[in-house]
Amino acid sequence: MSALHTSSLLLALRRLKYGPALAASFSHGHSLHSTTSPSSWTKVVSEAEKIVGYPTSFMSLRCLLSDELSNIALNVRKLVGTKHPLISTARGFIYDNRDNLQLRGLVVLLISKAAGPSKTADPPMEGDLVSGIYPSQRNLAEITELIHTAFLVHRGIVNIMELTASHGLLKDMQFGNKMAVLSGDFLLANASTGLAQLQNTQVVELVSSAIGDLVQGVYYENSGFDEEKVTDDIPMTKWAKRTFLSHGALLAKCCQGAMQLAKHDTALQEMAFRYGKHMSLAHKLNSDLQPFLEEGFGDSVPFNLNSAPIILHQETSGRDTWINQLKQTKTNGKQPDYAKLREIIKAGKGVSSAFELCRHHGNQALEALRSFPTSEARSTLENIIYAVHKF
C-alpha cells in the first residue's frame, strides 16, 4: 500500500473520529458496543485478548489497509457534518473506546483455543498452532467480523421516501446510501474471498447459510413495520427464532465452523454451536433490557417497541391491554411518551421475565462449555457469560 494511500486513509479516519456529533440514527439493538458494566466487560475482553494473542482492534486490519477501502474512506469523509448513519457506523469502528469490541471474532478465537487440537483427527491436522489456534481458525474469526461489519454498514442505508427536512439534504442521504452499499459489498466480497481460501467446503456452506440467515432476519425485522402498527403481535418463541437469525446465527455457525476446521467430532461442533447461539441471545436480551434499568437510558429516549421486555409484557398483560396502554401514552400524534411507557413496562412482568430469560440462555451457554476441557480460554468464555448476566 502506498504512503499516499496510507496517509489519506489515516486522515479520513481521524476526521471521522473527531467530526461533529450526530443524532442517534441506529436503534440500540444494532449497536456495536457492549451493554454491560464497562469496567467488568473491558476486563473480560482484555483477558481474552491476552489468551488468544490477538488484539481484536486489529482483527480486520489487512482489509482496512487495502487500497480499495482507502478510496472508499476518502469518499465517506465527504459525509462528515451530515446526518447520514454511515458516519456513526464508521466512527464506531475506529473510536478508541473501551466498549468498542469485535466480540464475534474474539469468541471464535476463544472457543478454538478452548477446544485445542483434535485428538481423533485422521489424518492429523496440518499447520502450526499459534497461541493454541490454527491459522485457518484465525482467518475464520476475521471473516466473521467482516460479515458482521458489512451487515452493520448495510443497515445504515436510509429510506429516502421517509426522509424529512430534519434529516438534512437529500443529496447527502443519497450519496451516503451509495457509500453504504459500496463499502458493505466490499467487505462481503473480502469475506467471500477469505472463505474460499479456507479450502473447506463444509465451512463455506455453513458460513454461507449464516449469511442467508442474516438476510432473512433483517427482512423479518423490517417487513412488519407499519406506522399505524408500531409493535408486532408475535409470541416470544417467534421472537427467539427471528433474533437467532439476525443476531445469533453468524456467531453460532462460525463457532461450529472453527471446530470443523480443527477436525473435531460432531458432538463438540454441536456444543460450540450451542454456546454461540445462547451467548448471542443472552447478549441481545441484555441489550433489550438496558432502557429499563435504573441507570440506563434517559427518560425521554425512544426504545424498540418490539424488544423482548415489550413482547413479554404483551404476553402477560394481553395484547388488547398493551395497545390501550400504548394509546394512552401518545400525546402529540403518533409518537408515544417514552417516559410514561417505560414506567408502565417496568410495573409489569415483562422486565423480570426478560431477566430470567437472559439468565436461562446464559446458563445454556455455560452448560455447552462443559464439553470443553478446563482451560483459561474456557474460563474466559464463561466470564463473558457472567458479564452479560451482570446488570
C-alpha positions, 0 to 999 in steps of 0.5 A: 500500500502506498504512503499516499494511500496510507496517509489519506486513509489515516486522515479520513479516519481521524476526521471521522473520529473527531467530526461533529456529533450526530443524532442517534440514527441506529436503534440500540439493538444494532449497536456495536458496543457492549451493554454491560458494566464497562469496567467488568466487560473491558476486563473480560475482553482484555483477558481474552485478548491476552489468551488468544494473542490477538488484539481484536482492534486489529482483527480486520486490519489487512482489509482496512489497509487495502487500497480499495477501502482507502478510496472508499474512506476518502469518499465517506469523509465527504459525509462528515457534518451530515446526518447520514448513519454511515458516519456513526457506523464508521466512527464506531469502528475506529473510536478508541473506546473501551466498549468498542469490541469485535466480540464475534471474532474474539469468541471464535478465537476463544472457543478454538483455543478452548477446544485445542487440537483434535485428538481423533483427527485422521489424518492429523491436522496440518499447520502450526498452532499459534497461541493454541489456534490454527491459522485457518481458525484465525482467518475464520474469526476475521471473516466473521467480523467482516460479515458482521461489519458489512451487515452493520454498514448495510443497515445504515442505508436510509429510506429516502421516501421517509426522509424529512427536512430534519434529516438534512439534504437529500443529496447527502442521504443519497450519496451516503446510501451509495457509500453504504452499499459500496463499502458493505459489498466490499467487505462481503466480497473480502469475506467471500474471498477469505472463505474460499481460501479456507479450502473447506467446503463444509465451512463455506456452506455453513458460513454461507447459510449464516449469511442467508440467515442474516438476510432473512432476519433483517427482512423479518425485522423490517417487513412488519413495520407499519406506522399505524402498527408500531409493535408486532403481535408475535409470541416470544418463541417467534421472537427467539427464532427471528433474533437467532437469525439476525443476531445469533446465527453468524456467531453460532455457525462460525463457532461450529465452523472453527471446530470443523476446521480443527477436525473435531467430532460432531458432538463438540461442533454441536456444543460450540454451536450451542454456546454461540447461539445462547451467548448471542441471545443472552447478549441481545436480551441484555441489550433489550433490557438496558432502557429499563434499568435504573441507570440506563437510558434517559427518560425521554429516549425512544426504545424498540417497541418490539424488544423482548421486555415489550413482547413479554409484557404483551404476553402477560398483560394481553395484547388488547391491554398493551395497545390501550396502554400504548394509546394512552401514552401518545400525546402529540400524534403518533409518537408515544411518551417514552417516559410514561411507557417505560414506567408502565413496562417496568410495573409489569412482568415483562422486565423480570421475565426478560431477566430470567430469560437472559439468565436461562440462555446464559446458563445454556451457554455455560452448560455447552462449555462443559464439553470443553476441557478446563482451560483459561480460554474456557474460563474466559468464555464463561466470564463473558457469560457472567458479564452479560448476566451482570446488570 
